[in-house]
Amino acid sequence: MRKLILIVALMVHGSASAQTWRADNGNGTFTNPLFYDEFSDPDMIRVGEDFYLTGTTMHSMPGLPVLHSKDLVNWKLLGYALDRMDLGPEFRLEDGKEAYGQGIWAPSFRFHNGTFYIFSNVNRHRTQLFRAQNPAGPWTRTEMKRSLHDLSVLFDTDGKVYVIWGYQGINFAQLNNELTDIIPGTERIIIPKDAGMGEGVHFYKINGKYFITSAWFAGRMRMPCARADKPEGPYEVNQAISADEDFGLAEGYRLQRGPAPPFNVIPPNTADRGRMSLHQGGIVDTPGGEWWGFSMMDYNSVGRLTCLSPVTWQDGWPYFGLPGNLKRTPRTWVKPKTGHTSPPAAPYERSDDFSGTKLKNVWQWNHVPVQAKWSLRERRGFLRLHALPASDLWWARNTLTQRAVGPVSIPTAELDTGGMKTGDVAGLALFSFPYAWIGIRREADGVMVEQFDQTRGKTSRLPLKGTRVWLRAHCDFLTEKARFSYSTDGKKFEPLGDEFTMVFQLKTFQGIRYSLFSYHTGSGEGGYADFDRLTVDEPHPRGLMRPIPVGKKITLAVFGNGSALVIKDGLLCAVPAGDPLANGSAAQFKVVDRGLGRVALQWGEKFVSVATPGGKGKVTLRSGRPTDPETFQWAENVYGDLILLSLATHRHLRVEPGSGVVSADHPGPRPDRKDGSCFTWKLK
């Protein structure tokens, strides 16, 4: 049965390799996240009508991606601010040293007087400053005199340049003209530790006032904000301008780390703990005066993802969310009004046949690569990885990686093993800590296809005939389970090994990475592995797993208990699945298109209607042409359950558990999916 499932998956998804996640729904709306792969610690700026974005890349090279957008939703990867950063043997995986989870952290992106700047802290080293006249490069790097944790820089209108940094207690200073050091006597603490400001600060001057956003991660994750009339304060602190928004994502598998396998993997937790909420980011305005927020959320084993939020200014504070639902970000909403219309696009192509003269810009090396030991020229149309000495994958140099992509994706690597020597190991990995891989091991007495799971320290292996092999991992980041398979003809895939549990952990401080590797465990010099291509198939590359059934009749049921939405005594309510009303016309609603991914639910000649905010989300029926009270933003939580956001209240339709009463006053779905706001639907 497992074999059959894998073959069917190939048949269904094999034609989707060119499709990847796009936040733009193509109908004037977007769905979070902006990228369904890791983009952590984002910082964003606007320069005229153009937006630019960068983020953390840790130990991966090249680092500091620079992305450009005209509409805040569709982004293009221009390049990287640094090609390689060699600050010692730990950055090269030499002398038993490594920089996993270190390297480039939480950059501050700025533009001033024609120059782009990126300031970034590097753990165990000083802060690095990158400059460029063109955001596409070239960039120059200067090492500052200090190490400034999670810094943010502000070029003030009076010509002075300020920097803030720190965790909980926020430090402040003025930078010198060279931007390399703090001016003596200017350093001070401007926000004390007990004020609740956290870390990951972003520093702004807006309409003469100074604002600082930050991230709080102890307990419930949230985004505090501080404001003052002067850059040095005193600051007033708002404990949360964004809080509790996780789009219904439950906390996934976590690692109770040990020094060696077997590791203890902690199972998922569906309790509403606030551990997955949007928390670190900042704000940006459009040329037309709209304000938008950007922030990241922990998204389990796929990594930390960046999301986009409408901003509502209230009482002088920039709240993420809509006026009727402050602090909560809609999963699907109308695209920003930037004055530009961009076609739906993704920052990069994930699949690569290695036919170019350069690697596609989606790729990053695990630590600084050995340039002479990999090639796209030695065999045209192939990536050749020479096998360098290593005890295992963790220490393998020249491992080529790219971010995994959710919610489900299937990387397949095609490998020619003809150049491998005895002691060589090469293949496709889900790189993390712990990691797993499927690959080829050449031994003195033959060649084996092997699957290794570091969590259990378990190896599964079979003899391999021939020199060509296809290696596959089927990764579901909603269940956080992966299965490996292989093929000798690229068509019929055989499963190998047990199901692998993917976890998020703080050792590499990254999500899962799809990785191509080759290393040598024997004596003497190793051979090489030739990778013909890597394809990444995605069965759900759009904001909806199922299209909106416009013009059709549907039934709606509450996720978990199956109770049906029906019209009873002129009101919308929920009845048990076995109730006669659940199987008749009382449970049938026609989906009427309202544009922008929005719908009205028609029953007979009337429409489901939500009372104005003063009505506390009361749901009734109303005749006549549908307007905002009869309109819902059709969206899904991360698991594909339907959620309906009322345009009248900016809150979600919900069946109160235990009562059957329906209202539209729910802030958003909870991780256990049993709060009555998550629905399943069927066509009638």
C-alpha positions in Angstrom: 0.0 0.0 0.0 2.8 2.4 0.8 4.4 1.8 -2.5 1.1 2.4 -4.3 0.6 5.7 -2.5 4.1 6.9 -3.5 3.5 6.0 -7.1 0.1 7.8 -7.1 1.7 10.8 -5.5 4.2 11.0 -8.3 1.5 10.7 -11.0 -0.6 13.4 -9.3 2.2 15.8 -8.5 4.9 15.2 -11.1 3.6 17.9 -13.4 3.6 20.5 -10.6 7.4 21.0 -10.4 7.3 24.5 -11.9 4.6 25.6 -9.5 5.7 27.0 -6.1 4.0 28.9 -3.3 2.8 32.3 -4.2 1.1 34.5 -1.7 -0.7 36.4 -4.5 -4.1 34.7 -5.1 -4.5 36.4 -8.5 -7.8 38.0 -7.5 -6.6 41.1 -5.7 -5.9 39.3 -2.4 -3.0 37.6 -0.8 -2.7 34.7 1.7 -0.1 34.5 4.4 2.8 33.6 4.7 4.5 35.7 2.0 6.8 32.8 1.4 6.0 29.3 2.6 9.7 28.7 3.4 12.0 30.1 6.1 12.5 33.8 6.0 13.3 34.8 9.6 14.0 38.1 11.4 12.7 40.2 8.4 13.5 43.9 7.9 11.9 45.9 5.2 12.3 49.4 3.8 10.6 51.5 1.2 12.7 53.7 -1.2 10.4 55.8 -3.3 8.0 53.3 -4.9 10.2 50.3 -4.3 10.3 47.9 -1.3 13.3 45.9 -0.2 13.5 43.0 2.3 16.3 41.0 4.0 16.5 38.6 6.8 18.6 36.1 8.8 20.7 33.4 7.1 22.8 32.1 9.9 25.7 29.9 8.7 24.4 29.5 5.2 26.3 31.0 2.3 25.7 33.2 0.4 23.9 35.2 3.1 21.7 38.1 3.6 19.2 37.8 0.7 18.0 41.1 -0.8 14.5 41.0 -2.3 12.6 43.7 -4.2 8.9 44.3 -4.6 6.5 46.9 -6.1 3.4 45.6 -4.3 4.6 44.1 -1.0 3.2 40.7 -2.0 5.2 39.6 -5.0 9.0 39.6 -4.5 12.1 39.0 -6.6 15.4 37.8 -5.1 18.0 40.3 -6.4 20.9 38.5 -4.8 22.8 38.4 -1.6 24.7 41.0 0.3 27.6 38.6 1.0 28.9 35.8 -1.1 31.0 34.2 1.7 32.0 35.2 5.1 35.0 33.4 6.5 35.6 34.5 10.1 37.5 31.4 11.2 37.6 27.6 11.0 34.1 27.3 12.4 32.7 28.9 9.3 34.5 26.3 7.1 33.7 23.2 9.2 37.3 22.8 10.0 39.3 21.6 13.0 36.2 20.1 14.6 34.5 23.5 14.7 31.2 24.6 13.3 28.9 27.7 13.2 25.5 26.0 13.2 22.9 28.5 14.4 25.4 31.3 14.4 26.5 33.6 11.6 24.2 36.3 10.2 21.4 37.3 12.6 18.5 39.8 12.6 19.8 42.4 10.1 18.8 46.1 10.1 18.1 47.3 6.5 18.4 51.0 5.8 18.7 53.5 3.0 20.2 57.0 3.4 21.5 59.6 0.9 21.7 57.2 -2.0 23.3 54.3 -0.1 21.8 51.0 1.0 23.0 49.7 4.4 22.6 46.4 6.1 23.8 46.0 9.7 23.9 42.5 11.1 25.1 40.9 14.3 27.3 37.8 14.1 27.4 35.8 17.3 30.9 35.4 18.8 32.1 38.2 16.4 31.5 41.9 15.9 28.6 43.5 14.0 29.1 43.6 10.3 28.1 46.5 8.1 27.3 46.1 4.3 27.0 49.0 1.9 25.8 49.2 -1.7 24.7 51.9 -4.2 22.6 49.3 -6.0 20.6 46.8 -3.9 21.5 44.1 -6.4 25.1 44.7 -5.5 28.0 44.8 -5.3 28.1 45.1 -1.5 31.1 45.9 0.6 31.6 44.7 4.1 33.1 46.5 7.1 33.5 45.1 10.6 32.3 47.4 13.3 34.1 47.9 16.6 31.3 46.5 18.7 28.9 43.5 18.8 25.4 44.9 19.0 22.7 42.2 19.6 19.7 42.5 17.3 20.4 46.1 16.5 18.3 48.7 14.6 19.7 51.9 13.1 17.9 55.2 12.5 19.2 57.9 10.3 17.5 60.9 11.8 16.4 64.0 10.0 19.0 66.2 11.9 21.9 64.2 10.4 22.6 62.1 13.5 22.6 58.3 13.3 21.3 56.3 16.3 21.5 52.6 17.1 19.4 50.6 19.6 20.0 47.0 20.6 19.7 44.4 23.4 17.3 42.0 25.0 14.6 43.3 27.3 16.7 46.2 28.4 17.0 48.4 25.3 20.4 50.1 24.8 20.8 53.4 22.8 23.8 55.2 21.4 24.8 57.6 18.6 27.1 56.2 15.8 30.1 58.0 14.5 30.2 59.3 11.0 31.9 56.2 9.7 29.1 54.0 11.2 31.8 51.8 12.7 31.6 52.6 16.4 29.6 54.3 19.2 30.4 57.9 20.0 31.7 57.9 23.6 29.3 59.2 26.2 26.1 58.6 24.1 25.5 55.0 25.3 22.6 54.5 27.7 19.7 52.3 28.6 16.5 53.9 27.3 14.0 51.1 28.2 14.5 49.1 31.4 14.3 45.3 31.5 11.0 45.2 33.3 9.2 47.2 30.6 8.5 44.1 28.5 10.1 45.1 25.3 12.0 41.9 24.4 14.5 41.9 21.5 14.6 42.1 17.7 14.0 45.9 17.7 13.1 48.1 14.8 13.6 51.8 15.1 11.5 54.4 13.3 10.7 58.1 13.2 7.1 58.8 12.1 5.5 62.2 12.0 8.0 63.6 14.5 7.6 60.7 17.0 10.0 57.8 17.6 8.7 54.3 17.6 10.4 51.0 18.5 8.8 47.6 17.7 10.2 44.5 19.3 9.6 40.8 19.9 8.6 39.1 23.2 9.0 35.4 23.2 8.8 34.3 26.9 5.4 32.7 27.4 2.9 34.0 24.8 4.8 35.5 21.8 3.7 39.0 21.0 5.0 42.3 19.5 5.3 45.2 21.9 5.8 48.8 20.8 7.3 51.9 22.5 7.0 55.6 21.5 8.6 58.8 22.6 9.0 62.4 21.5 12.8 62.2 21.6 15.1 59.4 20.4 16.6 58.9 23.8 13.1 58.8 25.4 11.4 58.7 27.9 9.4 55.9 26.2 5.9 54.8 26.7 5.4 51.0 26.2 2.4 49.3 24.6 2.6 45.6 25.6 1.2 44.3 22.3 0.4 45.8 18.9 0.2 42.2 17.6 -0.6 39.1 19.7 -2.0 35.6 19.5 -2.1 35.4 15.7 -1.0 31.9 14.6 -3.6 31.3 11.9 -4.7 28.2 13.9 -1.3 26.5 13.7 -0.6 24.1 16.6 2.9 23.7 18.2 4.6 20.8 16.4 7.2 18.3 17.4 10.0 19.6 19.5 13.4 18.2 20.4 14.6 17.5 23.9 18.1 17.5 22.7 20.6 14.9 23.8 24.3 14.5 22.9 23.6 11.6 20.6 20.8 9.5 19.3 18.3 8.3 20.1 16.8 11.7 20.7 13.7 12.4 22.6 11.1 14.0 20.4 8.3 15.8 22.3 4.9 15.3 20.5 2.8 18.2 19.3 0.8 20.4 21.6 -2.6 21.8 20.5 -3.2 23.9 23.6 -3.6 27.6 23.0 -0.3 28.6 24.5 0.6 31.6 22.1 3.9 30.0 21.2 3.4 30.2 17.5 2.2 33.8 17.2 3.5 36.5 15.0 6.1 38.4 16.9 9.3 39.9 15.4 9.0 42.6 12.7 8.2 46.2 11.9 6.1 48.5 9.8 6.4 50.2 6.4 4.2 52.8 4.6 3.2 52.9 0.9 3.4 55.9 -1.3 -0.3 56.4 -0.9 -0.2 56.5 2.8 -1.3 52.9 3.8 0.7 51.2 6.6 1.6 47.6 6.6 3.3 45.4 9.1 5.7 42.5 8.5 6.6 39.9 11.1 7.6 36.3 11.5 6.1 33.3 13.2 7.5 30.0 14.2 6.1 27.6 11.8 7.4 24.3 13.2 9.8 22.2 11.2 9.6 24.3 8.0 11.1 27.2 9.9 10.2 30.7 10.7 8.1 32.4 8.1 7.3 36.0 7.2 3.8 37.4 7.1 2.2 40.7 6.0 -0.4 42.5 8.0 -2.7 45.5 7.5 -1.9 48.2 10.1 -4.6 50.2 11.9 -3.5 53.3 13.7 -5.5 53.8 16.8 -4.7 56.2 19.7 -1.3 56.8 18.1 -0.3 53.2 18.0 0.3 51.1 14.8 -1.8 48.0 15.6 -1.5 45.0 13.3 -5.0 43.9 12.1 -8.3 45.4 11.0 -10.3 48.0 13.0 -12.7 45.5 14.4 -10.0 42.9 15.3 -6.9 44.7 16.4 -3.7 42.7 17.0 -5.0 39.8 14.8 -3.8 39.5 11.2 -6.2 38.1 8.5 -4.8 35.0 6.8 -6.2 36.2 3.5 -6.8 39.9 2.8 -6.8 42.6 0.0 -3.4 43.4 -1.4 -1.8 46.7 -0.4 -2.5 49.8 -2.5 1.0 50.7 -3.7 0.1 52.1 -7.1 1.5 49.1 -8.9 0.0 45.8 -10.0 2.4 42.9 -10.2 1.6 39.5 -11.6 1.7 36.6 -9.1 5.3 35.5 -8.7 7.7 33.7 -6.4 11.2 34.9 -5.4 13.0 31.9 -6.8 12.7 28.7 -8.9 13.3 25.7 -6.6 13.9 23.0 -9.2 17.3 23.0 -11.0 18.6 20.9 -13.8 22.1 22.4 -13.4 22.3 23.3 -17.1 23.3 26.9 -16.3 26.7 28.4 -15.7 25.7 29.4 -12.2 23.7 27.8 -9.5 20.2 29.1 -9.2 19.9 31.7 -6.5 17.7 29.5 -4.4 20.8 27.5 -3.3 23.0 28.2 -0.3 26.0 26.2 0.9 26.1 24.7 4.4 29.0 26.9 5.7 31.7 28.3 3.4 32.3 26.0 0.5 35.6 24.7 -0.9 35.4 26.3 -4.4 37.7 23.8 -6.2 35.7 20.8 -5.0 32.4 21.4 -6.8 31.6 22.2 -10.4 28.9 22.9 -13.0 31.6 22.7 -15.8 33.4 19.4 -15.3 30.3 17.6 -16.7 27.9 19.9 -18.4 24.3 19.7 -17.2 25.4 18.2 -13.9 26.3 19.4 -10.4 29.5 17.6 -9.5 30.3 17.4 -5.7 33.7 15.9 -4.9 33.7 13.8 -1.8 35.6 15.5 1.0 36.5 13.6 4.2 33.8 13.6 6.8 32.6 11.3 9.6 29.0 12.0 8.7 26.6 14.5 7.1 26.9 17.0 9.9 30.6 17.5 9.0 30.3 17.2 5.3 31.6 20.2 3.5 30.1 21.5 0.2 26.6 20.3 1.2 24.3 22.4 -1.1 21.0 23.4 0.5 17.7 25.2 -0.1 14.9 26.0 2.2 12.1 23.4 2.4 8.7 24.7 1.4 5.3 24.0 2.8 2.7 23.0 3.4 3.6 19.8 1.4 6.5 19.3 -0.9 8.4 16.5 -2.6 12.0 16.9 -3.5 13.5 14.4 -5.9 17.2 14.2 -6.8 18.6 12.4 -9.8 22.1 11.0 -9.2 24.7 9.4 -11.3 26.9 7.3 -9.0 29.6 6.3 -11.6 32.3 8.6 -10.2 31.9 7.5 -6.5 34.7 5.6 -4.9 34.8 3.1 -2.0 33.9 5.0 1.2 31.9 7.7 -0.6 28.4 8.6 0.5 26.1 10.9 -1.5 22.4 11.7 -1.7 19.4 13.8 -0.7 19.0 15.0 2.9 16.4 16.6 5.1 19.0 18.6 6.9 18.3 19.7 10.5 19.2 18.4 13.9 18.4 15.5 13.9 18.6 15.0 10.2 17.6 12.1 7.8 18.8 11.2 4.3 18.5 8.8 1.5 21.5 8.1 -0.6 24.2 5.8 -2.0 27.1 4.3 -0.1 29.8 2.7 -2.2 31.6 -0.2 -0.4 34.3 -2.5 -1.4 31.9 -5.3 -2.2 29.2 -3.2 -4.0 26.8 -0.2 -3.9 24.0 0.2 -1.4 21.0 2.5 -1.4 20.7 3.6 2.2 18.3 5.6 4.3 19.5 7.0 7.6 17.4 8.5 10.5 19.6 10.3 13.0 16.7 10.5 15.5 16.8 6.8 16.0 20.3 6.2 14.8 18.7 3.7 12.4 19.9 2.7 8.9 17.9 0.8 6.2 19.8 -0.4 3.2 19.4 -2.5 0.0 21.8 -3.4 -2.8 21.6 -1.1 -5.9 22.0 -2.2 -9.5 23.1 0.3 -12.1 24.6 3.7 -11.7 21.6 6.0 -12.0 19.2 6.5 -9.1 16.3 8.8 -8.2 16.1 9.8 -4.5 12.9 11.2 -3.1 11.5 12.6 0.2 7.8 13.2 0.6 7.4 16.0 3.3 4.2 17.0 4.9 4.9 20.0 7.2 1.4 20.0 8.6 1.8 16.5 10.1 5.6 17.0 10.2 6.2 13.5 8.8 8.4 12.5 5.9 8.9 9.3 3.9 11.8 8.4 1.7 11.8 6.4 -1.5 14.1 5.6 -4.5 13.8 4.6 -8.1 16.1 3.1 -10.7 14.0 4.4 -13.7 12.5 7.6 -12.4 9.0 6.2 -12.6 8.5 3.4 -10.1 9.5 4.4 -6.6 10.1 2.0 -3.7 9.8 3.1 -0.1 12.9 2.7 2.1 13.1 3.2 5.9 10.6 4.3 8.4 8.6 7.5 8.6 10.8 10.4 9.8 9.5 13.0 12.2 10.6 16.5 11.3 11.2 18.9 14.2 12.1 22.5 14.8 15.1 23.0 17.0 17.5 25.7 18.1 20.9 24.1 17.2 20.9 25.0 13.6 18.1 27.5 14.3 16.7 26.8 10.9 13.9 24.8 9.4 14.4 21.7 7.3 16.7 22.2 4.4 16.6 20.1 1.2 20.3 19.2 0.7 22.5 17.5 -1.8 25.7 16.0 -0.3 28.8 14.0 -1.0 31.4 13.0 1.5 34.1 10.4 2.0 34.5 8.1 5.0 37.3 5.9 3.9 41.1 6.4 3.6 42.6 8.1 0.6 40.9 10.5 -1.7 37.2 10.2 -2.5 35.5 10.3 -5.8 32.6 12.5 -6.9 28.8 12.4 -7.2 27.0 13.9 -10.3 23.6 15.3 -9.7 21.6 15.6 -12.9 18.7 17.6 -11.3 16.6 18.4 -8.3 12.9 18.9 -8.7 10.6 20.1 -6.0 6.9 19.3 -6.5 4.2 21.1 -4.5 0.6 19.9 -4.4 -0.7 23.0 -2.6 1.2 26.0 -4.1 -1.7 28.5 -3.6 -3.5 30.3 -0.8 -6.4 27.8 -0.9 -6.1 24.0 -0.9 -9.6 23.9 -2.5 -11.0 26.6 -4.8 -14.0 28.7 -3.8 -17.1 26.9 -5.1 -18.6 30.1 -6.6 -22.2 29.7 -7.9 -22.6 26.2 -6.3 -24.6 25.0 -3.3 -22.7 23.6 -0.3 -23.2 22.3 3.1 -21.1 23.5 6.1 -20.1 21.4 9.1 -18.1 22.4 12.2 -14.7 20.7 12.2 -14.4 18.2 14.9 -18.0 17.4 15.9 -19.6 17.5 12.5 -22.6 19.6 13.5 -24.2 21.2 10.5 -25.0 24.9 9.8 -28.7 25.2 9.1 -31.4 27.8 8.9 -33.9 27.1 11.8 -36.7 29.5 12.8 -35.2 32.1 10.5 -31.8 32.1 12.1 -28.4 30.5 11.3 -27.5 27.9 13.9 -25.8 24.5 14.2 -27.6 21.2 14.8 -26.1 17.6 15.2 -25.2 15.8 12.1 -28.1 13.3 12.7 -30.7 16.1 12.9 -33.2 15.9 9.9 -32.5 19.6 9.1 -28.8 18.7 8.5 -29.8 16.6 5.5 -32.3 18.9 3.8 -32.6 22.2 2.1 -32.2 24.0 5.5 -28.5 23.1 5.3 -27.8 24.2 1.7 -26.2 27.5 0.9 -25.4 29.0 -2.4 -22.0 30.6 -2.7 -22.4 34.0 -4.3 -19.2 35.7 -5.6 -18.6 39.2 -4.1 -15.2 39.7 -5.7 -11.7 39.8 -4.0 -12.2 36.2 -2.8 -15.3 37.2 -0.9 -18.6 35.5 -0.8 -22.2 35.8 0.3 -24.1 32.8 1.6 -27.5 32.7 0.0 -30.4 30.6 1.5 -33.5 30.8 -0.6 -34.0 34.5 -1.4 -32.1 35.7 1.6 -28.5 36.0 2.7 -26.7 35.3 5.9 -26.1 38.7 7.4 -24.0 40.0 10.3 -25.2 42.8 12.5 -23.0 45.9 12.6 -20.3 46.0 15.3 -22.8 47.3 17.9 -24.7 44.1 17.4 -21.8 42.0 18.7 -21.6 39.9 15.6 -25.2 38.6 15.7 -26.1 36.6 12.7 -29.5 36.9 11.0 -31.0 36.6 7.5 -31.5 39.6 5.2 -33.3 40.1 1.9 -32.0 42.3 -0.9 -28.7 42.8 -2.7 -25.8 41.7 -0.4 -23.6 44.4 1.0 -20.7 44.3 3.6 -22.8 42.8 6.4 -23.6 39.8 4.1 -20.0 39.4 2.9 -17.3 37.1 4.2 -13.7 36.8 3.2 -13.4 33.1 2.2 -10.1 31.8 3.7 -8.5 28.7 5.2 -6.6 28.1 8.4 -3.2 26.4 7.8 -4.7 22.9 7.7 -7.2 23.7 5.0 -10.3 24.2 7.2 -12.6 26.9 5.9 -12.7 30.1 8.0 -15.1 33.0 7.2 -14.1 36.5 8.1 -17.0 39.0 8.3 -16.5 42.3 6.6 -18.9 43.9 9.1 -17.0 42.9 12.2 -13.6 41.9 10.9 -14.1 38.8 13.0 -14.8 35.2 12.2 -18.0 33.2 12.0 -18.2 30.8 14.9 -20.5 28.2 16.4 -20.4 28.5 20.2 -19.4 25.0 21.4 -22.2 23.3 23.2 -24.9 25.8 22.3 -25.2 25.8 18.5 -25.4 29.6 18.6 -23.7 31.3 15.6 -22.0 34.7 15.8 -19.3 36.6 13.9 -17.3 37.9 16.8 -14.5 35.4 17.0 -10.9 36.8 16.7 -9.5 33.8 14.9 -9.1 30.0 14.9 -7.4 28.3 17.8 -4.7 25.6 17.4 -7.0 22.7 18.5 -9.4 23.6 15.7 -12.3 22.9 18.1 -13.4 26.4 18.9 -16.3 26.3 16.4 -14.7 28.7 13.8 -13.2 25.9 11.5 -15.6 24.4 9.0 -15.6 21.7 6.4 -17.7 22.0 3.3 -19.2 19.7 0.7 -20.9 20.3 -2.7 -24.5 19.5 -3.0 
